């Protein structure tokens, strides 16, 4: 309580500079539009890494908030879908503090998620980005952050 304005500000910032910006990369119809979106993504990831550099557990401090829950899906899909299919720049693991934060979120959020299903949906359903329907491989998609450790079943809602 009392964090509503800060939550709203952070949600808007990361929506504009990360969550929506990855889609703008993927659906850009000009080099200029892509470059602008890619720059926003880089700025968003760098800003997130900087905010988390003080070692805080979550985006606004020691407690999980709406901000963390909103950014979580983007971070867990980033390396497998957004950086590959949408050509969004970088990888989560290139940002040490974001990588640590993503691991913490994965361990905190109920492990009722299925990254494999979520990522494969991008490759199957976004025809204009993947007209051949080529998937990422026959093995299930696993989330592996920079430390090389698999984060067990912690990524997209399972049925």
NUSELUM-384491 format. One record per residue: y, x, z of N, C-alpha, C, CB in turn; residue in one letter; residue number from 1. Coordinates in pm, whole numbers. Glycine has a CB too. Example, Ala and Ser with C-alpha at 12.3 -4.5 7.8 and 13.67 -1.06 7.14 Angstrom:
residues 2
+--------+--------+--------+--------+--------+--------+--------+--------+--------+--------+--------+--------+------+------+
|    n_Y |    n_X |    n_Z |   ca_Y |   ca_X |   ca_Z |    c_Y |    c_X |    c_Z |   cb_Y |   cb_X |   cb_Z | resn | resi |
+--------+--------+--------+--------+--------+--------+--------+--------+--------+--------+--------+--------+------+------+
|   -569 |   1319 |    780 |   -450 |   1230 |    780 |   -330 |   1320 |    780 |   -447 |   1131 |    905 |    A |    1 |
|   -225 |   1285 |    708 |   -106 |   1367 |    714 |      3 |   1290 |    787 |    -60 |   1408 |    572 |    S |    2 |
+--------+--------+--------+--------+--------+--------+--------+--------+--------+--------+--------+--------+------+------+
end
This chain:
residues 159
+--------+--------+--------+--------+--------+--------+--------+--------+--------+--------+--------+--------+------+------+
|    n_Y |    n_X |    n_Z |   ca_Y |   ca_X |   ca_Z |    c_Y |    c_X |    c_Z |   cb_Y |   cb_X |   cb_Z | resn | resi |
+--------+--------+--------+--------+--------+--------+--------+--------+--------+--------+--------+--------+------+------+
|   -118 |     84 |      0 |      0 |      0 |      0 |    124 |     89 |      0 |      0 |    -96 |    122 |    X |    1 |
|    227 |     43 |    -68 |    349 |    121 |    -77 |    350 |    217 |   -194 |    369 |    196 |     49 |    X |    2 |
|    242 |    222 |   -269 |    234 |    313 |   -384 |    249 |    240 |   -517 |    102 |    386 |   -381 |    X |    3 |
|    279 |    112 |   -513 |    280 |     31 |   -634 |    366 |     89 |   -745 |    327 |   -108 |   -603 |    X |    4 |
|    489 |    129 |   -713 |    580 |    183 |   -815 |    526 |    314 |   -872 |    721 |    204 |   -756 |    X |    5 |
|    473 |    401 |   -785 |    419 |    528 |   -832 |    294 |    505 |   -918 |    386 |    619 |   -713 |    X |    6 |
|    211 |    411 |   -876 |     92 |    376 |   -954 |    133 |    326 |  -1092 |      7 |    270 |   -881 |    X |    7 |
|    229 |    236 |  -1096 |    276 |    183 |  -1224 |    331 |    293 |  -1314 |    384 |     76 |  -1202 |    X |    8 |
|    410 |    384 |  -1256 |    467 |    495 |  -1333 |    359 |    587 |  -1389 |    564 |    576 |  -1246 |    X |    9 |
|    264 |    625 |  -1305 |    154 |    714 |  -1349 |     68 |    645 |  -1454 |     67 |    757 |  -1229 |    X |   10 |
|     36 |    517 |  -1430 |    -45 |    444 |  -1528 |     23 |    443 |  -1664 |    -70 |    301 |  -1480 |    X |   11 |
|    152 |    417 |  -1667 |    225 |    412 |  -1793 |    230 |    550 |  -1859 |    366 |    359 |  -1772 |    X |   12 |
|    257 |    652 |  -1779 |    266 |    788 |  -1833 |    134 |    830 |  -1897 |    305 |    888 |  -1722 |    X |   13 |
|     24 |    813 |  -1825 |   -106 |    858 |  -1878 |   -158 |    765 |  -1987 |   -207 |    867 |  -1766 |    X |   14 |
|   -116 |    640 |  -1987 |   -150 |    553 |  -2100 |    -84 |    607 |  -2226 |   -106 |    406 |  -2073 |    X |   15 |
|     47 |    634 |  -2217 |    122 |    682 |  -2333 |     79 |    821 |  -2380 |    270 |    684 |  -2301 |    X |   16 |
|     50 |    909 |  -2286 |     27 |   1050 |  -2319 |   -118 |   1095 |  -2315 |    105 |   1134 |  -2228 |    X |   17 |
|   -210 |   1001 |  -2295 |   -350 |   1041 |  -2298 |   -437 |    925 |  -2347 |   -395 |   1087 |  -2158 |    X |   18 |
|   -445 |    820 |  -2271 |   -538 |    711 |  -2303 |   -511 |    648 |  -2439 |   -530 |    605 |  -2195 |    X |   19 |
|   -390 |    613 |  -2469 |   -357 |    555 |  -2599 |   -337 |    663 |  -2705 |   -232 |    469 |  -2588 |    X |   20 |
|   -292 |    779 |  -2663 |   -265 |    887 |  -2757 |   -393 |    935 |  -2827 |   -200 |   1004 |  -2685 |    X |   21 |
|   -509 |    931 |  -2758 |   -633 |    971 |  -2826 |   -665 |    876 |  -2940 |   -750 |    976 |  -2726 |    X |   22 |
|   -635 |    748 |  -2922 |   -657 |    650 |  -3029 |   -559 |    672 |  -3143 |   -644 |    506 |  -2976 |    X |   23 |
|   -437 |    709 |  -3110 |   -339 |    738 |  -3214 |   -383 |    860 |  -3296 |   -200 |    763 |  -3152 |    X |   24 |
|   -449 |    956 |  -3232 |   -505 |   1070 |  -3307 |   -610 |   1019 |  -3405 |   -568 |   1175 |  -3211 |    X |   25 |
|   -701 |    939 |  -3355 |   -813 |    893 |  -3437 |   -773 |    803 |  -3552 |   -909 |    823 |  -3353 |    X |   26 |
|   -670 |    724 |  -3532 |   -632 |    627 |  -3635 |   -504 |    665 |  -3708 |   -615 |    491 |  -3573 |    X |   27 |
|   -461 |    789 |  -3692 |   -340 |    836 |  -3762 |   -362 |    830 |  -3913 |   -304 |    981 |  -3718 |    X |   28 |
|   -261 |    785 |  -3984 |   -270 |    776 |  -4130 |   -179 |    877 |  -4199 |   -235 |    636 |  -4176 |    X |   29 |
|   -119 |    964 |  -4120 |    -39 |   1072 |  -4179 |    -52 |   1194 |  -4087 |    112 |   1030 |  -4197 |    X |   30 |
|    -26 |   1309 |  -4144 |    -32 |   1432 |  -4064 |     73 |   1428 |  -3954 |    -10 |   1556 |  -4154 |    X |   31 |
|    190 |   1375 |  -3986 |    297 |   1366 |  -3887 |    257 |   1278 |  -3769 |    425 |   1311 |  -3952 |    X |   32 |
|    195 |   1165 |  -3796 |    150 |   1076 |  -3688 |     42 |   1143 |  -3604 |     97 |    943 |  -3747 |    X |   33 |
|    -50 |   1212 |  -3672 |   -154 |   1282 |  -3597 |    -94 |   1392 |  -3509 |   -259 |   1343 |  -3693 |    X |   34 |
|     -6 |   1472 |  -3566 |     55 |   1583 |  -3491 |    129 |   1531 |  -3368 |    151 |   1661 |  -3581 |    X |   35 |
|    200 |   1422 |  -3383 |    273 |   1363 |  -3271 |    175 |   1316 |  -3163 |    361 |   1245 |  -3319 |    X |   36 |
|     70 |   1248 |  -3204 |    -29 |   1198 |  -3108 |   -102 |   1314 |  -3040 |   -130 |   1106 |  -3178 |    X |   37 |
|   -141 |   1414 |  -3117 |   -212 |   1530 |  -3061 |   -124 |   1603 |  -2960 |   -256 |   1626 |  -3172 |    X |   38 |
|      4 |   1612 |  -2991 |     98 |   1674 |  -2898 |    105 |   1594 |  -2768 |    238 |   1685 |  -2962 |    X |   39 |
|    107 |   1462 |  -2778 |    109 |   1377 |  -2659 |    -16 |   1397 |  -2575 |    122 |   1229 |  -2698 |    X |   40 |
|   -131 |   1407 |  -2640 |   -256 |   1430 |  -2567 |   -250 |   1563 |  -2493 |   -378 |   1426 |  -2664 |    X |   41 |
|   -207 |   1667 |  -2561 |   -197 |   1799 |  -2498 |   -101 |   1798 |  -2380 |   -152 |   1904 |  -2599 |    X |   42 |
|     11 |   1730 |  -2398 |    109 |   1718 |  -2289 |     47 |   1641 |  -2172 |    237 |   1646 |  -2338 |    X |   43 |
|    -24 |   1532 |  -2202 |    -86 |   1452 |  -2097 |   -191 |   1528 |  -2019 |   -147 |   1329 |  -2156 |    X |   44 |
|   -279 |   1600 |  -2089 |   -382 |   1678 |  -2021 |   -320 |   1792 |  -1939 |   -481 |   1735 |  -2123 |    X |   45 |
|   -219 |   1857 |  -1995 |   -151 |   1964 |  -1922 |    -81 |   1911 |  -1798 |    -51 |   2035 |  -2014 |    X |   46 |
|    -16 |   1796 |  -1812 |     53 |   1736 |  -1696 |    -47 |   1697 |  -1589 |    135 |   1613 |  -1739 |    X |   47 |
|   -159 |   1639 |  -1630 |   -263 |   1601 |  -1535 |   -316 |   1725 |  -1464 |   -377 |   1525 |  -1606 |    X |   48 |
|   -342 |   1831 |  -1539 |   -391 |   1955 |  -1481 |   -291 |   2011 |  -1380 |   -419 |   2058 |  -1590 |    X |   49 |
|   -164 |   2005 |  -1414 |    -59 |   2055 |  -1325 |    -51 |   1974 |  -1196 |     77 |   2053 |  -1397 |    X |   50 |
|    -53 |   1842 |  -1208 |    -46 |   1755 |  -1089 |   -163 |   1783 |   -996 |    -46 |   1606 |  -1131 |    X |   51 |
|   -278 |   1809 |  -1053 |   -399 |   1831 |   -973 |   -413 |   1974 |   -923 |   -521 |   1795 |  -1054 |    X |   52 |
|   -322 |   2061 |   -961 |   -332 |   2203 |   -926 |   -317 |   2230 |   -777 |   -229 |   2282 |  -1001 |    X |   53 |
|   -266 |   2134 |   -702 |   -252 |   2154 |   -557 |   -383 |   2124 |   -483 |   -141 |   2065 |   -503 |    X |   54 |
|   -488 |   2092 |   -557 |   -618 |   2070 |   -496 |   -643 |   1930 |   -445 |   -635 |   2164 |   -385 |    X |   55 |
|   -549 |   1840 |   -472 |   -567 |   1702 |   -425 |   -697 |   1643 |   -481 |   -446 |   1614 |   -465 |    X |   56 |
|   -752 |   1550 |   -407 |   -878 |   1487 |   -448 |   -859 |   1389 |   -563 |   -941 |   1416 |   -332 |    X |   57 |
|   -749 |   1314 |   -557 |   -725 |   1211 |   -657 |   -581 |   1220 |   -705 |   -755 |   1071 |   -599 |    X |   58 |
|   -550 |   1144 |   -807 |   -421 |   1157 |   -874 |   -301 |   1141 |   -780 |   -412 |   1057 |   -984 |    X |   59 |
|   -310 |   1047 |   -687 |   -197 |   1025 |   -597 |   -221 |   1079 |   -457 |   -165 |    879 |   -590 |    X |   60 |
|   -323 |   1158 |   -438 |   -347 |   1217 |   -307 |   -492 |   1204 |   -264 |   -259 |   1152 |   -204 |    X |   61 |
|   -514 |   1178 |   -136 |   -651 |   1179 |    -83 |   -732 |   1052 |   -108 |   -647 |   1203 |     62 |    X |   62 |
|   -667 |    947 |   -155 |   -737 |    820 |   -174 |   -746 |    780 |   -320 |   -667 |    710 |    -95 |    X |   63 |
|   -860 |    725 |   -357 |   -882 |    671 |   -490 |   -789 |    552 |   -513 |  -1030 |    629 |   -509 |    X |   64 |
|   -721 |    551 |   -627 |   -631 |    439 |   -659 |   -662 |    386 |   -799 |   -482 |    484 |   -649 |    X |   65 |
|   -590 |    283 |   -835 |   -601 |    225 |   -969 |   -579 |    331 |  -1078 |   -500 |    111 |   -986 |    X |   66 |
|   -491 |    426 |  -1055 |   -465 |    532 |  -1153 |   -593 |    608 |  -1187 |   -359 |    630 |  -1099 |    X |   67 |
|   -668 |    642 |  -1085 |   -792 |    717 |  -1106 |   -893 |    636 |  -1185 |   -852 |    760 |   -972 |    X |   68 |
|   -904 |    509 |  -1150 |  -1000 |    422 |  -1217 |   -963 |    399 |  -1363 |  -1010 |    289 |  -1145 |    X |   69 |
|   -833 |    397 |  -1392 |   -790 |    376 |  -1531 |   -808 |    501 |  -1617 |   -645 |    334 |  -1534 |    X |   70 |
|   -792 |    617 |  -1559 |   -803 |    740 |  -1639 |   -949 |    787 |  -1652 |   -719 |    851 |  -1576 |    X |   71 |
|  -1035 |    742 |  -1562 |  -1174 |    785 |  -1561 |  -1246 |    764 |  -1695 |  -1248 |    712 |  -1453 |    X |   72 |
|  -1241 |    645 |  -1756 |  -1314 |    628 |  -1883 |  -1268 |    725 |  -1993 |  -1297 |    486 |  -1933 |    X |   73 |
|  -1140 |    753 |  -1996 |  -1089 |    846 |  -2097 |  -1144 |    986 |  -2075 |   -935 |    850 |  -2095 |    X |   74 |
|  -1144 |   1031 |  -1952 |  -1194 |   1165 |  -1923 |  -1343 |   1177 |  -1950 |  -1165 |   1201 |  -1778 |    X |   75 |
|  -1419 |   1075 |  -1915 |  -1564 |   1089 |  -1933 |  -1606 |   1076 |  -2078 |  -1637 |    986 |  -1849 |    X |   76 |
|  -1527 |   1013 |  -2161 |  -1559 |   1001 |  -2304 |  -1492 |   1109 |  -2388 |  -1518 |    864 |  -2356 |    X |   77 |
|  -1402 |   1183 |  -2330 |  -1316 |   1272 |  -2406 |  -1393 |   1373 |  -2492 |  -1225 |   1346 |  -2313 |    X |   78 |
|  -1475 |   1455 |  -2429 |  -1542 |   1563 |  -2502 |  -1644 |   1511 |  -2603 |  -1611 |   1655 |  -2404 |    X |   79 |
|  -1712 |   1402 |  -2572 |  -1818 |   1351 |  -2660 |  -1767 |   1262 |  -2772 |  -1918 |   1275 |  -2578 |    X |   80 |
|  -1658 |   1193 |  -2750 |  -1609 |   1099 |  -2852 |  -1469 |   1134 |  -2902 |  -1609 |    958 |  -2796 |    X |   81 |
|  -1373 |   1141 |  -2814 |  -1235 |   1156 |  -2858 |  -1207 |   1291 |  -2924 |  -1142 |   1137 |  -2741 |    X |   82 |
|  -1259 |   1400 |  -2867 |  -1229 |   1530 |  -2928 |  -1306 |   1549 |  -3059 |  -1262 |   1643 |  -2830 |    X |   83 |
|  -1418 |   1483 |  -3073 |  -1499 |   1499 |  -3194 |  -1460 |   1395 |  -3300 |  -1650 |   1486 |  -3160 |    X |   84 |
|  -1481 |   1271 |  -3271 |  -1460 |   1165 |  -3370 |  -1311 |   1137 |  -3396 |  -1528 |   1038 |  -3323 |    X |   85 |
|  -1230 |   1141 |  -3290 |  -1087 |   1112 |  -3305 |  -1004 |   1238 |  -3331 |  -1034 |   1041 |  -3180 |    X |   86 |
|  -1068 |   1354 |  -3326 |  -1001 |   1482 |  -3347 |   -889 |   1507 |  -3245 |   -944 |   1489 |  -3487 |    X |   87 |
|   -904 |   1453 |  -3124 |   -808 |   1480 |  -3018 |   -823 |   1626 |  -2975 |   -828 |   1383 |  -2896 |    X |   88 |
|   -713 |   1692 |  -2943 |   -718 |   1836 |  -2916 |   -783 |   1870 |  -2782 |   -579 |   1893 |  -2920 |    X |   89 |
|   -850 |   1984 |  -2781 |   -902 |   2040 |  -2657 |  -1027 |   1974 |  -2604 |   -798 |   2034 |  -2554 |    X |   90 |
|  -1064 |   2016 |  -2486 |  -1178 |   1964 |  -2412 |  -1138 |   1955 |  -2265 |  -1305 |   2055 |  -2431 |    X |   91 |
|  -1198 |   1863 |  -2193 |  -1168 |   1849 |  -2050 |  -1192 |   1982 |  -1978 |  -1255 |   1737 |  -1987 |    X |   92 |
|  -1300 |   2052 |  -2013 |  -1334 |   2176 |  -1946 |  -1233 |   2288 |  -1963 |  -1464 |   2223 |  -1995 |    X |   93 |
|  -1142 |   2276 |  -2060 |  -1038 |   2376 |  -2078 |   -929 |   2365 |  -1972 |   -977 |   2364 |  -2216 |    X |   94 |
|   -931 |   2257 |  -1898 |   -832 |   2231 |  -1794 |   -905 |   2231 |  -1660 |   -756 |   2094 |  -1818 |    X |   95 |
|   -901 |   2343 |  -1590 |   -980 |   2363 |  -1469 |   -963 |   2251 |  -1367 |   -944 |   2496 |  -1406 |    X |   96 |
|   -841 |   2210 |  -1343 |   -816 |   2108 |  -1241 |   -859 |   1969 |  -1288 |   -668 |   2107 |  -1203 |    X |   97 |
|   -842 |   1942 |  -1417 |   -887 |   1815 |  -1472 |  -1040 |   1810 |  -1468 |   -836 |   1796 |  -1618 |    X |   98 |
|  -1104 |   1920 |  -1498 |  -1250 |   1928 |  -1494 |  -1300 |   1898 |  -1351 |  -1298 |   2068 |  -1540 |    X |   99 |
|  -1240 |   1961 |  -1252 |  -1277 |   1939 |  -1112 |  -1255 |   1793 |  -1074 |  -1195 |   2031 |  -1018 |    X |  100 |
|  -1143 |   1738 |  -1114 |  -1108 |   1598 |  -1086 |  -1207 |   1502 |  -1152 |   -965 |   1568 |  -1135 |    X |  101 |
|  -1243 |   1530 |  -1276 |  -1339 |   1443 |  -1347 |  -1474 |   1444 |  -1276 |  -1356 |   1489 |  -1494 |    X |  102 |
|  -1514 |   1560 |  -1227 |  -1639 |   1569 |  -1151 |  -1631 |   1486 |  -1023 |  -1671 |   1716 |  -1118 |    X |  103 |
|  -1518 |   1498 |   -956 |  -1499 |   1422 |   -831 |  -1502 |   1272 |   -860 |  -1366 |   1462 |   -761 |    X |  104 |
|  -1435 |   1231 |   -965 |  -1436 |   1089 |  -1001 |  -1578 |   1042 |  -1032 |  -1344 |   1062 |  -1121 |    X |  105 |
|  -1651 |   1123 |  -1107 |  -1787 |   1086 |  -1143 |  -1874 |   1069 |  -1019 |  -1848 |   1190 |  -1236 |    X |  106 |
|  -1853 |   1153 |   -920 |  -1932 |   1144 |   -797 |  -1886 |   1028 |   -708 |  -1923 |   1275 |   -721 |    X |  107 |
|  -1763 |    985 |   -725 |  -1705 |    881 |   -640 |  -1729 |    740 |   -694 |  -1557 |    904 |   -624 |    X |  108 |
|  -1714 |    726 |   -824 |  -1729 |    595 |   -887 |  -1877 |    557 |   -888 |  -1671 |    595 |  -1032 |    X |  109 |
|  -1905 |    432 |   -866 |  -2042 |    384 |   -866 |  -2115 |    434 |   -990 |  -2046 |    229 |   -861 |    X |  110 |
|  -2229 |    499 |   -972 |  -2299 |    555 |  -1088 |  -2370 |    450 |  -1173 |  -2398 |    658 |  -1041 |    X |  111 |
|  -2299 |    345 |  -1205 |  -2357 |    238 |  -1289 |  -2296 |    245 |  -1428 |  -2333 |     98 |  -1226 |    X |  112 |
|  -2295 |    363 |  -1484 |  -2233 |    382 |  -1615 |  -2330 |    448 |  -1712 |  -2105 |    467 |  -1602 |    X |  113 |
|  -2308 |    426 |  -1838 |  -2398 |    476 |  -1941 |  -2317 |    540 |  -2054 |  -2488 |    361 |  -1997 |    X |  114 |
|  -2291 |    669 |  -2042 |  -2211 |    741 |  -2141 |  -2277 |    738 |  -2277 |  -2189 |    884 |  -2096 |    X |  115 |
|  -2407 |    754 |  -2282 |  -2477 |    755 |  -2409 |  -2446 |    629 |  -2489 |  -2629 |    768 |  -2388 |    X |  116 |
|  -2454 |    516 |  -2425 |  -2426 |    389 |  -2492 |  -2281 |    380 |  -2537 |  -2459 |    271 |  -2400 |    X |  117 |
|  -2192 |    422 |  -2450 |  -2049 |    415 |  -2483 |  -2013 |    503 |  -2601 |  -1965 |    455 |  -2362 |    X |  118 |
|  -2061 |    627 |  -2598 |  -2027 |    721 |  -2706 |  -2091 |    678 |  -2836 |  -2071 |    864 |  -2669 |    X |  119 |
|  -2217 |    640 |  -2834 |  -2284 |    597 |  -2957 |  -2214 |    475 |  -3018 |  -2432 |    565 |  -2929 |    X |  120 |
|  -2157 |    390 |  -2934 |  -2082 |    276 |  -2984 |  -1964 |    319 |  -3070 |  -2033 |    190 |  -2869 |    X |  121 |
|  -1897 |    425 |  -3031 |  -1785 |    475 |  -3112 |  -1834 |    518 |  -3249 |  -1715 |    593 |  -3041 |    X |  122 |
|  -1944 |    590 |  -3254 |  -1995 |    642 |  -3380 |  -2049 |    532 |  -3470 |  -2103 |    745 |  -3353 |    X |  123 |
|  -2101 |    426 |  -3412 |  -2158 |    317 |  -3492 |  -2054 |    214 |  -3535 |  -2266 |    248 |  -3413 |    X |  124 |
|  -1955 |    187 |  -3453 |  -1865 |     75 |  -3477 |  -1735 |    111 |  -3546 |  -1835 |      9 |  -3349 |    X |  125 |
|  -1697 |    235 |  -3546 |  -1569 |    273 |  -3605 |  -1590 |    327 |  -3746 |  -1498 |    379 |  -3517 |    X |  126 |
|  -1623 |    237 |  -3836 |  -1659 |    272 |  -3972 |  -1555 |    361 |  -4039 |  -1680 |    147 |  -4054 |    X |  127 |
|  -1427 |    326 |  -4024 |  -1325 |    404 |  -4096 |  -1318 |    550 |  -4048 |  -1189 |    339 |  -4079 |    X |  128 |
|  -1363 |    578 |  -3927 |  -1364 |    715 |  -3877 |  -1497 |    786 |  -3903 |  -1334 |    716 |  -3729 |    X |  129 |
|  -1599 |    707 |  -3927 |  -1733 |    762 |  -3945 |  -1808 |    678 |  -4048 |  -1810 |    766 |  -3810 |    X |  130 |
|  -1763 |    680 |  -4173 |  -1819 |    590 |  -4274 |  -1968 |    610 |  -4299 |  -1746 |    607 |  -4402 |    X |  131 |
|  -2020 |    727 |  -4270 |  -2162 |    752 |  -4289 |  -2246 |    705 |  -4171 |  -2186 |    896 |  -4312 |    X |  132 |
|  -2182 |    662 |  -4063 |  -2256 |    618 |  -3946 |  -2334 |    730 |  -3880 |  -2348 |    508 |  -3983 |    X |  133 |
|  -2292 |    852 |  -3901 |  -2363 |    967 |  -3846 |  -2341 |    974 |  -3696 |  -2317 |   1098 |  -3914 |    X |  134 |
|  -2451 |    981 |  -3622 |  -2444 |    985 |  -3477 |  -2442 |   1127 |  -3426 |  -2560 |    909 |  -3415 |    X |  135 |
|  -2424 |   1140 |  -3296 |  -2412 |   1271 |  -3234 |  -2546 |   1339 |  -3210 |  -2340 |   1259 |  -3104 |    X |  136 |
|  -2655 |   1278 |  -3248 |  -2787 |   1336 |  -3231 |  -2882 |   1235 |  -3170 |  -2781 |   1461 |  -3145 |    X |  137 |
|  -3008 |   1269 |  -3167 |  -3107 |   1175 |  -3116 |  -3124 |   1184 |  -2965 |  -3239 |   1198 |  -3183 |    X |  138 |
|  -3081 |   1295 |  -2906 |  -3092 |   1309 |  -2761 |  -2981 |   1228 |  -2693 |  -3084 |   1458 |  -2720 |    X |  139 |
|  -3008 |   1173 |  -2575 |  -2904 |   1099 |  -2503 |  -2783 |   1188 |  -2476 |  -2960 |   1043 |  -2371 |    X |  140 |
|  -2665 |   1130 |  -2484 |  -2542 |   1202 |  -2455 |  -2534 |   1221 |  -2304 |  -2416 |   1128 |  -2510 |    X |  141 |
|  -2512 |   1343 |  -2262 |  -2496 |   1373 |  -2120 |  -2360 |   1434 |  -2100 |  -2609 |   1467 |  -2068 |    X |  142 |
|  -2302 |   1407 |  -1986 |  -2173 |   1467 |  -1955 |  -2198 |   1601 |  -1889 |  -2088 |   1374 |  -1863 |    X |  143 |
|  -2143 |   1705 |  -1950 |  -2154 |   1838 |  -1894 |  -2012 |   1893 |  -1889 |  -2250 |   1931 |  -1978 |    X |  144 |
|  -1964 |   1920 |  -1769 |  -1831 |   1976 |  -1755 |  -1840 |   2128 |  -1761 |  -1765 |   1930 |  -1622 |    X |  145 |
|  -1731 |   2197 |  -1741 |  -1725 |   2341 |  -1768 |  -1824 |   2423 |  -1689 |  -1588 |   2391 |  -1741 |    X |  146 |
|  -1866 |   2379 |  -1574 |  -1961 |   2455 |  -1494 |  -2101 |   2449 |  -1550 |  -1961 |   2406 |  -1354 |    X |  147 |
|  -2122 |   2369 |  -1656 |  -2252 |   2359 |  -1718 |  -2348 |   2267 |  -1646 |  -2311 |   2492 |  -1728 |    X |  148 |
|  -2300 |   2198 |  -1543 |  -2387 |   2108 |  -1468 |  -2377 |   1968 |  -1525 |  -2351 |   2109 |  -1319 |    X |  149 |
|  -2490 |   1903 |  -1542 |  -2492 |   1765 |  -1588 |  -2446 |   1676 |  -1473 |  -2635 |   1723 |  -1639 |    X |  150 |
|  -2364 |   1580 |  -1504 |  -2325 |   1480 |  -1406 |  -2416 |   1361 |  -1429 |  -2171 |   1441 |  -1417 |    X |  151 |
|  -2506 |   1335 |  -1337 |  -2610 |   1236 |  -1355 |  -2557 |   1094 |  -1367 |  -2707 |   1243 |  -1241 |    X |  152 |
|  -2594 |   1029 |  -1477 |  -2573 |    887 |  -1498 |  -2444 |    833 |  -1438 |  -2687 |    812 |  -1442 |    X |  153 |
|  -2335 |    901 |  -1456 |  -2213 |    857 |  -1391 |  -2105 |    818 |  -1488 |  -2162 |    963 |  -1302 |    X |  154 |
|  -2140 |    759 |  -1601 |  -2033 |    743 |  -1698 |  -2004 |    611 |  -1763 |  -2055 |    830 |  -1798 |    X |  155 |
|  -2079 |    527 |  -1798 |  -2029 |    401 |  -1852 |  -2116 |    288 |  -1802 |  -2027 |    403 |  -2005 |    X |  156 |
|  -2058 |    174 |  -1788 |  -2130 |     63 |  -1725 |  -2263 |     35 |  -1792 |  -2045 |    -62 |  -1729 |    X |  157 |
|  -2365 |     38 |  -1712 |  -2499 |      5 |  -1760 |  -2521 |   -143 |  -1740 |  -2609 |     88 |  -1687 |    X |  158 |
|  -2602 |   -200 |  -1825 |  -2633 |   -343 |  -1810 |  -2743 |   -360 |  -1709 |  -2673 |   -407 |  -1945 |    X |  159 |
+--------+--------+--------+--------+--------+--------+--------+--------+--------+--------+--------+--------+------+------+
end
